[in-house]
Amino acid sequence: MTGFVKLDSSFFAFAGRVAGSVATAKAEKEAKRFVKIVARASRAIDESPAHVHEQLRQRPDVPQGDLEEFRQLLRLP
């Protein structure tokens, strides 16, 4: 019985290490993707803040209060 438990524990330890490696790789991939999105958004805001604001204004899921605050941050009329 002890051998079975030990084998079982070893299996779960190995599975945990594999799962940890997979989770780390996925987290790194998501982080890189997030950084690319933020960089693209930042570039768009720098190049044409009014255009970005207009695109957001046309989206019905953007709350009006947030949109107004964003407009003020961009110093748009």
ABEGO torsion letter per residue (X at the ends): XAAAAAAAAAAAAAAAAAAAAAAAAAAAAAAAAAAAAAAAAAAAAAABAAAAAAAAAABAABBAAAAAAAAAAAGBX
